[in-house]
Amino acid sequence: MKGSERPLSEAYDVALLDLDGVVYIGRRPVPAAAESLAKARAAGQRLAFVTNNASRTPSAVAALLTDVGVPADPQDVVTSAQAAARLLADRLPAGSEVLVVGGMGLRHALYQQGLRPVSTAAGRPAAVVQGYHPDLGYGLLSEGAQAVSMGALFVGSNGDLTIPGGDGPPHPGNGSLLRVISAATGVEPIITGKPERPLHHESILRTGAERPLVVGDRLDTDIEGAHNGGADSLLVFTGVTDPLQALTAPREQRPTYLAADLTGLLVPHPEPVREDGGYRCGGWTAHREGGAFAVSGSGDPYDGLRALASAAWETAAPPPAAALSEALETLAL
């Protein structure tokens, strides 16, 4: 883990923010998110909202952000659909037909890149691009499979197997739906969304960020995507990841910083220091005792979590969950 003597809103020029689980959940604002982002902007940090959701246009995402108290313009939004459209535009002649297995978010992005979205395989389109849409049906999946079988380039906006299901269990995501065409054709899609590099690349191109900070709640998309793009990251615990999952993450999914929520943008982050065979951060120390980890001290429990993470991440292989449970109970996290 790194430390930052300055608030992260001052140390990084652009925050590349995930949306669901970070800024809002469904259509409900995450507590403290709007106020924290307003203060980060006032400190000079630019904000970009980066989403794997290909079903909504940037205008629709900006409208939702504004509704939850975070004013945003369409140009502030970067989607996996835009990353897919740029990848296709880089590989295909201008005006090429692309069969869209998805919704308006993909079509809008293709138009912006000078490509022609179509809905059937009859004209032998040059590519097929698939993104999540709640009304996606068999007919369009079948057209996509036909086109891929005839040699069309196959691109998926993202590979998320599930999406949040509101207050219930998760629903199938685009990654699950991609399996239909892939299983039918034997062709694996090129994925452009997190954690793959195209969406991060699109974010950097669009923002001109020189020192970006990826902010997210998911280890396997946001944090791994930052790792793949060579950027620092802030993991917040307002979404799907809990502290135990963070501590037991593989190397490529370990964040640079940890915070309870987006207020973590507004404060310095003390760096854990190696000391007496363990780590000290703030008023806490953490070390390994035999096959388990222990923490002691007082103060901000997230300083304790930072110390504990440093101890747990000394090796490439993640420690077992059972070795960390007592330490987390001590921190009341």
Rosetta silent file (secondary structure, phi, psi, omega in degrees, C-alpha in Angstrom):
SEQUENCE: MKGSERPLSEAYDVALLDLDGVVYIGRRPVPAAAESLAKARAAGQRLAFVTNNASRTPSAVAALLTDVGVPADPQDVVTSAQAAARLLADRLPAGSEVLVVGGMGLRHALYQQGLRPVSTAAGRPAAVVQGYHPDLGYGLLSEGAQAVSMGALFVGSNGDLTIPGGDGPPHPGNGSLLRVISAATGVEPIITGKPERPLHHESILRTGAERPLVVGDRLDTDIEGAHNGGADSLLVFTGVTDPLQALTAPREQRPTYLAADLTGLLVPHPEPVREDGGYRCGGWTAHREGGAFAVSGSGDPYDGLRALASAAWETAAPPPAAALSEALETLAL
SCORE:     score description
SCORE:     0.000 S_00000001
   1 L     0.000  143.812  176.190    0.000    0.000    0.000 S_00000001
   2 L   -95.083  169.003  170.023    1.088    3.543   -0.727 S_00000001
   3 L  -121.651  162.212  176.288    0.623    6.636    1.348 S_00000001
   4 E  -140.429  120.042  179.569   -0.221   10.175    0.306 S_00000001
   5 L   -72.282  -23.017  176.883    0.673   13.202    2.400 S_00000001
   6 L  -102.229  155.944  172.366   -1.849   15.247    0.431 S_00000001
   7 L   -54.992  146.388 -177.971   -5.561   14.471   -0.002 S_00000001
   8 H   -61.843  -26.953  178.165   -6.054   12.210   -3.020 S_00000001
   9 H   -67.823  -18.966  176.856   -8.156   14.939   -4.638 S_00000001
  10 H  -100.916  -25.943 -175.803   -5.000   17.065   -4.767 S_00000001
  11 H   -82.431  -20.652 -177.468   -2.474   14.320   -5.500 S_00000001
  12 L  -124.797  135.185 -173.491   -4.245   13.001   -8.646 S_00000001
  13 L   -76.912  -29.485 -179.413   -5.459   15.189  -11.510 S_00000001
  14 E  -135.557  132.668  170.461   -8.404   12.996  -12.584 S_00000001
  15 E   -97.682  121.169  177.084  -10.550   10.542  -10.631 S_00000001
  16 E   -96.940   98.825 -167.341  -11.851    7.753  -12.894 S_00000001
  17 E   -98.980  128.242  165.792  -14.939    6.761  -10.956 S_00000001
  18 L   -68.026  164.632 -173.791  -16.999    3.624  -11.199 S_00000001
  19 L  -108.100  -72.794 -174.765  -20.719    4.295  -10.771 S_00000001
  20 E   -68.275  122.091 -176.550  -22.902    1.546   -9.292 S_00000001
  21 L    94.664   -8.267  179.950  -21.722    0.868   -5.759 S_00000001
  22 L  -119.928  -53.552  179.544  -19.557    3.987   -5.673 S_00000001
  23 L   -99.563  -40.214  176.845  -21.703    7.009   -6.621 S_00000001
  24 E  -144.304  164.751  172.996  -25.131    5.375   -6.603 S_00000001
  25 E  -126.397  110.449 -171.037  -26.741    2.000   -6.046 S_00000001
  26 L    69.712 -110.360  174.183  -29.498    1.447   -8.565 S_00000001
  27 L  -123.336   17.516  179.068  -30.993    4.917   -8.555 S_00000001
  28 E  -104.300  132.369  179.336  -30.228    5.720   -4.920 S_00000001
  29 E   -66.869  141.568  171.636  -27.259    7.967   -4.065 S_00000001
  30 L   -72.761  131.730  179.583  -24.485    6.450   -1.970 S_00000001
  31 L   -52.562  136.584  176.802  -24.262    8.410    1.311 S_00000001
  32 L    73.934   -3.765 -175.933  -21.613   11.165    1.262 S_00000001
  33 H   -67.435  -51.685 -176.045  -20.863   10.608   -2.422 S_00000001
  34 H   -61.049  -44.515 -179.375  -22.293   13.842   -3.837 S_00000001
  35 H   -64.874  -41.102 -179.495  -20.748   16.016   -1.127 S_00000001
  36 H   -65.248  -42.116 -178.791  -17.357   14.335   -1.440 S_00000001
  37 H   -69.669  -34.832  176.161  -17.248   14.698   -5.214 S_00000001
  38 H   -63.213  -40.641  179.266  -18.260   18.355   -5.004 S_00000001
  39 H   -70.148  -36.483  177.619  -15.366   18.981   -2.597 S_00000001
  40 H   -63.871  -42.326  176.921  -12.944   17.028   -4.817 S_00000001
  41 H   -62.359  -41.446 -179.605  -13.948   19.197   -7.779 S_00000001
  42 H   -64.479  -27.445  178.203  -13.512   22.324   -5.676 S_00000001
  43 L   -80.538   -3.718  176.821   -9.980   21.133   -4.849 S_00000001
  44 L   104.079   -0.577  179.488   -9.215   21.037   -8.576 S_00000001
  45 L   -81.409  132.668  174.532   -9.644   17.356   -9.323 S_00000001
  46 E   -85.854  148.972 -176.643  -11.468   16.517  -12.548 S_00000001
  47 E  -117.616  135.137  171.028  -14.003   13.700  -12.486 S_00000001
  48 E  -128.800  139.551 -175.262  -14.769   11.110  -15.135 S_00000001
  49 E  -108.444  112.382 -168.024  -17.456    8.475  -14.682 S_00000001
  50 E  -112.911  119.923 -173.456  -16.353    5.164  -16.170 S_00000001
  51 E  -131.561  143.178  172.174  -18.875    2.363  -16.579 S_00000001
  52 L   -78.272  -11.140 -178.193  -19.016   -1.142  -18.012 S_00000001
  53 L   -71.476  114.912 -178.680  -22.727   -0.592  -18.662 S_00000001
  54 L   -97.237   -1.173 -174.167  -23.162   -0.382  -22.446 S_00000001
  55 L   -82.201  -26.749 -177.619  -26.950   -0.087  -22.437 S_00000001
  56 L   -99.198  144.411  173.095  -27.155    3.604  -21.476 S_00000001
  57 L   -76.593  160.130  175.537  -25.946    6.518  -23.556 S_00000001
  58 H   -55.502  -35.018  178.657  -23.594    9.054  -21.941 S_00000001
  59 H   -63.794  -42.124  179.862  -26.506   11.521  -21.852 S_00000001
  60 H   -66.753  -39.394  178.064  -28.644    9.060  -19.902 S_00000001
  61 H   -65.675  -42.582  178.806  -25.816    8.352  -17.452 S_00000001
  62 H   -61.973  -38.671  178.292  -25.178   12.080  -16.981 S_00000001
  63 H   -64.774  -41.324  178.200  -28.875   12.636  -16.286 S_00000001
  64 H   -64.982  -42.381  177.312  -28.890    9.891  -13.650 S_00000001
  65 H   -59.556  -44.070  179.200  -25.791   11.338  -12.005 S_00000001
  66 H   -61.884  -38.211  179.312  -27.408   14.763  -11.892 S_00000001
  67 H   -63.600  -30.602 -179.338  -30.529   13.214  -10.337 S_00000001
  68 L   -95.208   13.842  172.258  -28.470   11.773   -7.468 S_00000001
  69 L    93.959   13.120  178.569  -26.802   15.117   -6.772 S_00000001
  70 L  -119.133   92.279 -177.917  -23.642   14.834   -8.884 S_00000001
  71 L   -57.472  131.367 -177.689  -23.898   17.327  -11.765 S_00000001
  72 L  -149.366  148.972  173.326  -22.410   15.805  -14.913 S_00000001
  73 L  -105.917  159.241  179.042  -22.340   16.385  -18.661 S_00000001
  74 H   -54.347  -34.377 -179.149  -22.285   13.612  -21.277 S_00000001
  75 H   -69.860  -11.962  176.371  -18.607   14.327  -21.991 S_00000001
  76 H   -81.635   -7.953 -172.402  -17.838   13.421  -18.364 S_00000001
  77 E  -105.546  133.485  176.579  -19.019    9.842  -18.991 S_00000001
  78 E  -124.217  122.882 -175.060  -16.874    7.068  -20.480 S_00000001
  79 E  -116.541  160.008  175.476  -18.605    3.782  -21.323 S_00000001
  80 H   -65.118  -25.955  175.336  -17.526    0.329  -22.427 S_00000001
  81 H   -64.423  -40.806  178.048  -19.639    0.936  -25.544 S_00000001
  82 H   -66.243  -38.354  177.608  -17.384    3.864  -26.466 S_00000001
  83 H   -64.885  -39.768  177.882  -14.293    1.734  -25.878 S_00000001
  84 H   -65.134  -42.941 -179.257  -15.744   -0.985  -28.126 S_00000001
  85 H   -64.313  -39.407  179.223  -16.605    1.536  -30.847 S_00000001
  86 H   -66.338  -43.112  178.938  -13.091    3.008  -30.801 S_00000001
  87 H   -59.136  -43.003  179.728  -11.503   -0.447  -31.040 S_00000001
  88 H   -66.703  -40.985  179.998  -13.730   -1.249  -34.033 S_00000001
  89 H   -64.810  -31.428  177.931  -13.038    2.101  -35.697 S_00000001
  90 H   -71.864  -22.394 -174.340   -9.300    1.461  -35.337 S_00000001
  91 H  -106.715  -16.052 -173.799   -9.644   -1.912  -37.082 S_00000001
  92 L  -119.516  153.570  173.860  -12.330   -1.306  -39.728 S_00000001
  93 L   -64.152  150.783  177.110  -12.708    1.110  -42.647 S_00000001
  94 L   -56.024  140.779  178.536  -14.919    4.138  -42.029 S_00000001
  95 L    83.212    2.181 -179.901  -18.580    3.417  -42.683 S_00000001
  96 L   -62.781  146.199  176.673  -18.283   -0.326  -42.035 S_00000001
  97 E   -81.566  135.160  178.075  -21.434   -2.134  -40.948 S_00000001
  98 E  -128.856  122.105  178.911  -21.439   -3.483  -37.386 S_00000001
  99 E   -77.036  123.729 -176.127  -24.210   -5.767  -36.140 S_00000001
 100 E   -99.699  115.054  172.584  -25.329   -4.542  -32.725 S_00000001
 101 E  -102.559   81.754 -173.974  -26.445   -7.158  -30.228 S_00000001
 102 L   168.344 -153.930 -172.988  -27.508   -4.655  -27.596 S_00000001
 103 L  -116.592 -158.654 -172.389  -29.137   -1.276  -27.165 S_00000001
 104 H   -67.738  -26.398  178.421  -28.850    2.417  -27.946 S_00000001
 105 H   -59.129  -41.749  178.046  -25.662    2.921  -25.950 S_00000001
 106 H   -70.709  -44.329 -178.896  -23.768    0.806  -28.469 S_00000001
 107 H   -60.733  -44.793  179.918  -25.502    2.286  -31.510 S_00000001
 108 H   -60.196  -43.421 -178.497  -24.808    5.834  -30.355 S_00000001
 109 H   -65.814  -38.549  178.877  -21.123    5.016  -29.784 S_00000001
 110 H   -66.300  -43.925  176.437  -20.750    3.443  -33.232 S_00000001
 111 H   -56.545  -42.039 -178.165  -22.346    6.460  -34.947 S_00000001
 112 H   -63.468  -25.386 -179.130  -19.899    8.719  -33.110 S_00000001
 113 L   -99.160    9.083  176.253  -16.989    6.721  -34.567 S_00000001
 114 L    78.699   22.187  177.487  -18.308    6.799  -38.138 S_00000001
 115 L  -106.630  161.365 -174.853  -19.526    3.185  -38.245 S_00000001
 116 E  -109.793  107.138  177.094  -22.950    1.924  -39.381 S_00000001
 117 E   -72.593  136.429  176.777  -24.941   -0.112  -36.840 S_00000001
 118 E  -131.649  171.623 -174.880  -27.174   -2.821  -38.341 S_00000001
 119 L  -121.261   -1.498 -179.438  -29.487   -5.486  -36.923 S_00000001
 120 L  -132.269  160.335  179.191  -29.162   -8.430  -39.339 S_00000001
 121 L   -89.458   -2.753 -171.540  -26.421  -10.671  -40.701 S_00000001
 122 L   -59.371  -36.457 -178.390  -27.814  -10.556  -44.256 S_00000001
 123 L   -87.632   11.837 -178.225  -25.363   -7.895  -45.466 S_00000001
 124 L    50.997   66.287  179.423  -22.357   -9.727  -43.982 S_00000001
 125 L   -60.684  153.897 -177.557  -21.365   -7.015  -41.481 S_00000001
 126 L   -72.184  -24.574 -176.254  -17.679   -6.594  -40.739 S_00000001
 127 E  -152.319  161.100  171.385  -18.139   -7.032  -36.999 S_00000001
 128 E  -122.068  129.830  175.499  -20.552   -7.961  -34.241 S_00000001
 129 E  -122.953  130.507 -176.835  -20.544   -6.001  -31.001 S_00000001
 130 E  -121.178  134.546  175.625  -22.518   -7.206  -28.005 S_00000001
 131 L  -141.998  158.122 -177.649  -23.447   -5.337  -24.840 S_00000001
 132 L   -61.322  137.838  168.537  -25.963   -5.877  -22.076 S_00000001
 133 L  -151.070  134.116 -174.643  -29.555   -4.817  -22.683 S_00000001
 134 L   -63.880  -21.338 -178.722  -32.526   -5.977  -20.580 S_00000001
 135 L  -101.846   15.441 -178.812  -34.654   -6.660  -23.687 S_00000001
 136 L   -63.045  128.736 -174.984  -32.031   -8.659  -25.571 S_00000001
 137 L  -121.551  175.813 -176.517  -33.776  -11.577  -27.313 S_00000001
 138 H   -60.773  -39.853 -175.624  -33.075  -14.775  -29.172 S_00000001
 139 H   -58.244  -45.938 -178.552  -33.554  -13.239  -32.616 S_00000001
 140 H   -71.231  -37.761  176.081  -30.740  -10.722  -32.250 S_00000001
 141 H   -61.960  -39.320  178.955  -28.433  -13.267  -30.609 S_00000001
 142 H   -65.138  -41.767  177.173  -29.105  -15.594  -33.538 S_00000001
 143 H   -62.052  -42.171  178.580  -28.251  -12.865  -36.071 S_00000001
 144 H   -62.215  -43.237  179.436  -25.048  -12.162  -34.192 S_00000001
 145 H   -62.917  -39.960  178.462  -24.074  -15.827  -34.178 S_00000001
 146 H   -61.472  -45.585 -178.320  -24.691  -16.078  -37.925 S_00000001
 147 H   -64.291  -42.482  178.750  -22.491  -13.059  -38.638 S_00000001
 148 H   -64.056  -39.807  178.014  -19.665  -14.343  -36.421 S_00000001
 149 H   -61.873  -28.695  179.579  -19.898  -17.742  -38.105 S_00000001
 150 L   -88.361    5.998  173.363  -19.417  -15.975  -41.459 S_00000001
 151 L   108.279    3.743  179.254  -16.211  -14.340  -40.238 S_00000001
 152 L   -65.930  141.835  173.416  -17.326  -11.102  -38.564 S_00000001
 153 E   -62.191  135.487 -174.909  -15.036   -9.729  -35.844 S_00000001
 154 E  -112.444  117.949 -178.140  -16.648  -10.449  -32.451 S_00000001
 155 E  -125.651  135.324  174.733  -16.369   -7.774  -29.738 S_00000001
 156 E  -113.007  135.322 -178.367  -17.986   -7.703  -26.294 S_00000001
 157 L   -65.550  -33.312  176.822  -18.400   -4.445  -24.404 S_00000001
 158 L  -163.337  161.786 -176.594  -17.652   -6.177  -21.099 S_00000001
 159 L  -112.669   21.166  179.953  -17.388   -9.630  -19.600 S_00000001
 160 L   -61.765  121.121 -179.456  -19.214   -9.155  -16.278 S_00000001
 161 L   -69.986  -29.784 -179.642  -20.978  -12.445  -15.551 S_00000001
 162 E  -133.490  162.383  171.681  -23.540  -10.755  -13.289 S_00000001
 163 E  -128.176  156.778  179.730  -25.094   -7.359  -12.660 S_00000001
 164 L   -56.829  140.597 -179.446  -26.632   -6.069   -9.409 S_00000001
 165 L  -106.056   31.772 -177.497  -30.136   -7.372   -8.836 S_00000001
 166 L    70.047 -126.796  179.909  -31.419   -4.539   -6.665 S_00000001
 167 L   -89.827    0.415 -179.395  -32.369   -5.958   -3.276 S_00000001
 168 L  -108.916 -166.499  179.192  -32.296   -9.549   -4.585 S_00000001
 169 L   -67.293  161.761 -179.387  -29.662  -11.891   -5.982 S_00000001
 170 L   -65.227  155.653  178.304  -27.564  -10.776   -8.966 S_00000001
 171 E  -103.667  159.483  176.511  -28.879  -11.079  -12.512 S_00000001
 172 E   -59.836  135.489  178.671  -27.012  -12.483  -15.557 S_00000001
 173 L  -103.771 -172.139 -175.821  -24.692   -9.870  -17.058 S_00000001
 174 H   -62.722  -33.557  178.733  -23.187   -9.399  -20.486 S_00000001
 175 H   -60.567  -36.630  176.214  -20.454  -11.932  -19.820 S_00000001
 176 H   -69.420  -41.149 -178.504  -23.092  -14.628  -19.373 S_00000001
 177 H   -69.746  -30.454  176.490  -24.952  -13.545  -22.509 S_00000001
 178 H   -60.790  -27.167 -178.837  -21.731  -13.560  -24.555 S_00000001
 179 H   -62.289  -25.659 -178.706  -21.541  -17.294  -23.914 S_00000001
 180 H   -63.279  -54.951 -179.470  -24.532  -17.822  -26.249 S_00000001
 181 H   -67.654  -40.441 -179.065  -22.749  -16.594  -29.388 S_00000001
 182 H   -62.614  -43.539  179.901  -19.389  -17.959  -28.263 S_00000001
 183 H   -66.892  -35.345 -178.093  -20.812  -21.434  -27.606 S_00000001
 184 H   -74.201  -26.993 -172.953  -22.658  -21.436  -30.919 S_00000001
 185 H  -113.332  -19.334 -173.915  -19.650  -20.346  -32.994 S_00000001
 186 L    76.763   11.336 -178.039  -16.559  -21.411  -31.057 S_00000001
 187 L  -106.855  127.832  176.892  -15.289  -17.819  -31.295 S_00000001
 188 L   -88.963  137.459 -179.053  -14.224  -15.919  -28.180 S_00000001
 189 L   -77.738  156.111  166.716  -14.984  -12.172  -28.162 S_00000001
 190 E   -82.266  124.605 -177.503  -12.503   -9.349  -27.702 S_00000001
 191 E   -98.048  133.249 -178.298  -13.543   -7.668  -24.435 S_00000001
 192 L  -107.760  -18.571 -177.028  -13.196   -3.892  -24.149 S_00000001
 193 L   -82.994  177.842  177.053  -14.614   -3.132  -20.691 S_00000001
 194 L   -56.549  140.337    6.986  -12.990   -3.393  -17.276 S_00000001
 195 L   -92.267    9.963 -178.832  -10.664   -5.017  -16.356 S_00000001
 196 L   -71.500  162.713 -170.302   -9.320   -5.091  -19.915 S_00000001
 197 H   -74.872  -27.523 -174.621   -7.222   -2.170  -21.140 S_00000001
 198 H   -55.577  -40.726 -178.660   -9.401   -0.625  -23.909 S_00000001
 199 H   -69.445  -38.876  176.555  -11.804    1.124  -21.501 S_00000001
 200 H   -64.029  -41.910  178.049   -8.947    2.479  -19.380 S_00000001
 201 H   -60.708  -43.537  177.809   -7.224    3.656  -22.564 S_00000001
 202 H   -60.771  -40.466 -179.935  -10.427    5.359  -23.684 S_00000001
 203 H   -63.151  -42.063 -179.881  -10.689    7.089  -20.297 S_00000001
 204 H   -68.043  -42.849  178.325   -7.153    8.445  -20.533 S_00000001
 205 H   -60.579  -43.541 -174.773   -7.666    9.642  -24.116 S_00000001
 206 H   -71.740  -33.494 -175.058  -10.932   11.369  -23.245 S_00000001
 207 H   -98.592  -20.298 -173.387   -9.684   13.088  -20.075 S_00000001
 208 L    66.924   24.798 -176.098   -6.036   13.729  -20.898 S_00000001
 209 L   -62.487  133.270  174.710   -5.225   12.476  -17.398 S_00000001
 210 L   -99.850  -29.495  178.219   -1.535   12.599  -16.485 S_00000001
 211 L  -138.287   77.583 -176.185   -1.937   11.133  -12.989 S_00000001
 212 E   -80.258  152.745  172.376   -5.241    9.253  -12.882 S_00000001
 213 E  -124.613  118.611  176.383   -6.747    7.546   -9.848 S_00000001
 214 E   -82.317  130.682 -178.922   -9.195    4.701  -10.466 S_00000001
 215 E  -122.002  123.208 -177.885  -11.954    4.619   -7.836 S_00000001
 216 E  -158.168  176.020 -179.215  -14.169    1.565   -7.522 S_00000001
 217 L  -116.509   -4.903 -177.228  -15.882   -1.017   -5.364 S_00000001
 218 L  -114.951  133.789 -179.649  -15.068   -4.190   -7.321 S_00000001
 219 H   -73.479  -41.094 -171.017  -11.745   -5.996   -7.214 S_00000001
 220 H   -83.473   -7.353  175.901  -12.121   -7.973  -10.440 S_00000001
 221 H  -118.972  -65.394 -174.737  -13.126   -5.016  -12.625 S_00000001
 222 H   -64.672  -54.029 -172.980  -12.153   -1.629  -11.127 S_00000001
 223 H   -74.596  -42.636  176.416   -9.002   -2.565   -9.217 S_00000001
 224 H   -65.272  -34.759  176.408   -7.718   -5.171  -11.673 S_00000001
 225 H   -63.847  -39.671  176.002   -8.478   -2.704  -14.481 S_00000001
 226 H   -63.119  -43.598  178.043   -6.326   -0.082  -12.756 S_00000001
 227 H   -58.556  -46.112 -179.082   -3.542   -2.656  -12.378 S_00000001
 228 H   -65.316  -29.931 -179.875   -3.752   -3.549  -16.079 S_00000001
 229 H   -91.487   -0.330  178.799   -3.638    0.133  -17.010 S_00000001
 230 L    73.110   28.186 -177.953   -0.708    0.952  -14.721 S_00000001
 231 L  -112.454  155.388  171.866   -2.757    3.347  -12.562 S_00000001
 232 E   -74.494  160.523 -175.274   -3.165    3.758   -8.803 S_00000001
 233 E  -143.442  153.030  174.751   -6.526    2.850   -7.314 S_00000001
 234 E  -121.647  119.883  175.393   -8.818    3.564   -4.379 S_00000001
 235 E   -94.865  126.803  175.879  -11.124    0.801   -3.161 S_00000001
 236 E  -110.859  151.028 -174.242  -14.273    1.962   -1.351 S_00000001
 237 L  -104.352   39.983  178.119  -16.490   -0.322    0.726 S_00000001
 238 L  -101.839   -0.611 -176.869  -19.874    1.030   -0.344 S_00000001
 239 L  -122.119 -123.546 -168.286  -20.509   -1.667   -2.945 S_00000001
 240 L   -89.778  -17.873 -174.228  -19.829   -5.368   -3.396 S_00000001
 241 L   -96.387  136.105  175.126  -16.390   -5.794   -1.777 S_00000001
 242 L  -109.486  168.986 -175.888  -15.884   -6.192    1.967 S_00000001
 243 H   -57.775  -37.910 -179.822  -12.610   -5.865    3.925 S_00000001
 244 H   -63.906  -40.959  177.961  -12.009   -9.627    4.105 S_00000001
 245 H   -63.226  -37.685  178.017  -12.286   -9.947    0.318 S_00000001
 246 H   -65.007  -42.627 -177.386   -9.799   -7.097   -0.094 S_00000001
 247 H   -67.621  -27.637 -177.640   -7.304   -8.702    2.292 S_00000001
 248 L  -102.196   17.586 -178.459   -7.486  -12.054    0.484 S_00000001
 249 L   -74.173  147.586  171.958   -7.259  -10.583   -3.035 S_00000001
 250 L   -67.709  165.603 -172.363   -4.659  -11.834   -5.509 S_00000001
 251 H   -53.497  -42.344 -175.094   -1.820   -9.467   -6.347 S_00000001
 252 H   -73.654   -5.208  179.534   -3.451   -8.010   -9.475 S_00000001
 253 H  -117.390   21.124 -179.466   -6.568   -7.048   -7.495 S_00000001
 254 L   -96.090  122.891 -176.963   -4.903   -5.257   -4.572 S_00000001
 255 L   -75.805  163.223  176.289   -5.703   -1.523   -4.399 S_00000001
 256 L   -77.950  -36.722 -177.713   -3.268    1.286   -3.722 S_00000001
 257 E  -134.924  157.599  176.880   -5.548    2.901   -1.131 S_00000001
 258 E  -128.341  142.527  175.291   -8.524    1.855    1.026 S_00000001
 259 E  -156.122  155.498  179.416  -11.398    3.985    2.335 S_00000001
 260 L   -63.638  -40.658 -176.226  -14.883    3.513    3.719 S_00000001
 261 L  -158.453 -164.121 -175.658  -16.427    5.694    0.995 S_00000001
 262 H   -71.407   -7.224  170.605  -15.696    8.644   -1.280 S_00000001
 263 H   -62.826  -17.231  176.818  -14.695   10.808    1.671 S_00000001
 264 H   -63.705  -17.213  175.108  -11.413    8.960    1.187 S_00000001
 265 H   -71.778  -21.154 -166.554  -10.691   11.337   -1.705 S_00000001
 266 H   -99.353    2.594 -174.070  -10.587   14.293    0.659 S_00000001
 267 L  -131.498  156.311  170.370   -7.968   13.204    3.175 S_00000001
 268 L   -66.023  159.617  177.340   -4.297   12.188    3.252 S_00000001
 269 E  -122.434  111.510 -179.430   -3.587    8.464    3.508 S_00000001
 270 L   -64.517  141.729 -179.364   -0.863    7.469    5.964 S_00000001
 271 L   -88.229  128.661  175.012    1.613    4.981    4.553 S_00000001
 272 L   -61.117  137.749 -175.831    2.052    1.744    6.504 S_00000001
 273 E  -116.101  133.156  177.317    5.607    1.494    7.843 S_00000001
 274 E   -67.393  129.564 -174.712    7.536   -1.725    8.361 S_00000001
 275 E  -158.359  125.273  174.497    8.301   -2.058   12.064 S_00000001
 276 L    50.729   44.647  176.790    9.357   -4.907   14.398 S_00000001
 277 L    79.336    2.534  178.369    8.403   -7.644   11.953 S_00000001
 278 E  -138.094 -152.319  179.748    5.006   -6.100   11.224 S_00000001
 279 E  -134.340  141.267  175.473    3.468   -2.851    9.992 S_00000001
 280 E  -115.824  136.063  174.757    2.394    0.330   11.752 S_00000001
 281 E  -144.809  120.703 -175.724   -0.172    2.781   10.366 S_00000001
 282 L    59.637 -129.614 -179.390   -1.566    5.600   12.465 S_00000001
 283 L   -93.661   14.850 -175.010   -2.278    4.221   15.930 S_00000001
 284 E  -120.352  149.505  170.025   -2.365    0.585   14.816 S_00000001
 285 E  -125.811  149.910  178.288    0.156   -2.195   14.294 S_00000001
 286 E  -137.875  141.307  178.092   -0.399   -5.480   12.454 S_00000001
 287 E  -156.356  165.595  177.138    1.735   -8.592   12.272 S_00000001
 288 E   -89.450  133.494  174.944    1.602  -12.300   11.618 S_00000001
 289 E  -120.990   97.364 -176.009    1.460  -14.628   14.625 S_00000001
 290 L    65.771 -120.484 -179.172    2.110  -18.152   13.435 S_00000001
 291 L   -94.412    6.853 -177.203   -0.625  -18.959   10.954 S_00000001
 292 E  -129.820  170.449  178.457   -2.815  -15.947   11.785 S_00000001
 293 E  -113.911  149.079  179.517   -2.666  -12.150   11.760 S_00000001
 294 E  -135.967  148.363  174.113   -3.210   -9.833   14.706 S_00000001
 295 E  -126.855  152.585  175.556   -3.748   -6.088   15.107 S_00000001
 296 E  -149.336  153.289  178.590   -3.456   -3.869   18.160 S_00000001
 297 E   133.121 -157.161 -178.481   -3.813   -0.191   18.854 S_00000001
 298 L  -157.055  170.057 -179.886   -6.476    2.494   18.618 S_00000001
 299 L   108.198 -154.597 -177.734   -7.726    5.268   16.355 S_00000001
 300 L   -60.561  118.121 -178.843   -9.128    5.123   12.852 S_00000001
 301 H   -62.950  -21.849  178.082   -9.928    1.448   12.143 S_00000001
 302 H   -73.590  -23.811  169.279   -9.086    2.018    8.473 S_00000001
 303 H   -66.205  -39.812  175.791   -5.510    2.776    9.520 S_00000001
 304 H   -62.863  -39.102  178.548   -5.596   -0.638   11.158 S_00000001
 305 H   -65.963  -37.347  177.788   -6.950   -2.138    7.959 S_00000001
 306 H   -64.709  -42.714  177.470   -4.117   -0.521    5.979 S_00000001
 307 H   -63.939  -42.700 -179.379   -1.546   -1.990    8.347 S_00000001
 308 H   -65.136  -39.841  177.945   -3.257   -5.374    8.189 S_00000001
 309 H   -62.726  -41.306  179.754   -3.368   -5.283    4.380 S_00000001
 310 H   -62.165  -39.625  178.316    0.353   -4.542    4.224 S_00000001
 311 H   -68.735  -41.957 -176.953    1.068   -7.537    6.423 S_00000001
 312 H   -70.694  -27.269 -175.310   -1.303   -9.804    4.503 S_00000001
 313 L   -96.340   14.732  178.611    0.064   -8.746    1.111 S_00000001
 314 L   -64.401  -26.981  179.774    3.726   -9.439    1.849 S_00000001
 315 L  -111.501  155.653 -179.778    3.440  -12.583   -0.250 S_00000001
 316 L   -66.742  -38.504 -179.639    2.025  -12.989   -3.752 S_00000001
 317 L   -74.991  132.570 -179.898   -0.324  -15.765   -2.662 S_00000001
 318 L   -68.693  144.347  178.374   -3.346  -14.439   -0.749 S_00000001
 319 L   -73.013  157.548  176.718   -3.654  -15.571    2.885 S_00000001
 320 L   -68.649  148.466 -178.167   -6.599  -17.794    3.922 S_00000001
 321 H   -58.499  -37.939 -176.872   -9.682  -15.986    5.213 S_00000001
 322 H   -61.784  -26.860 -178.662   -9.533  -17.841    8.543 S_00000001
 323 H   -74.053  -11.668 -173.802   -6.130  -16.298    9.289 S_00000001
 324 L  -113.118   -9.748 -170.055   -7.619  -12.779    9.203 S_00000001
 325 H   -63.331  -43.299 -178.714  -10.981  -13.125   10.955 S_00000001
 326 H   -66.528  -38.237  179.366   -9.849  -12.298   14.498 S_00000001
 327 H   -63.650  -41.220  178.863   -7.911   -9.244   13.345 S_00000001
 328 H   -67.075  -35.198  175.946  -10.953   -7.903   11.507 S_00000001
 329 H   -63.589  -37.769  177.578  -13.085   -8.494   14.591 S_00000001
 330 H   -61.191  -39.007 -179.267  -10.593   -6.395   16.580 S_00000001
 331 H   -80.102   -9.783 -177.042  -11.040   -3.570   14.026 S_00000001
 332 L    58.404   36.943  176.281  -14.844   -4.032   14.112 S_00000001
 333 L  -111.067    0.000    0.000  -14.856   -4.094   10.289 S_00000001
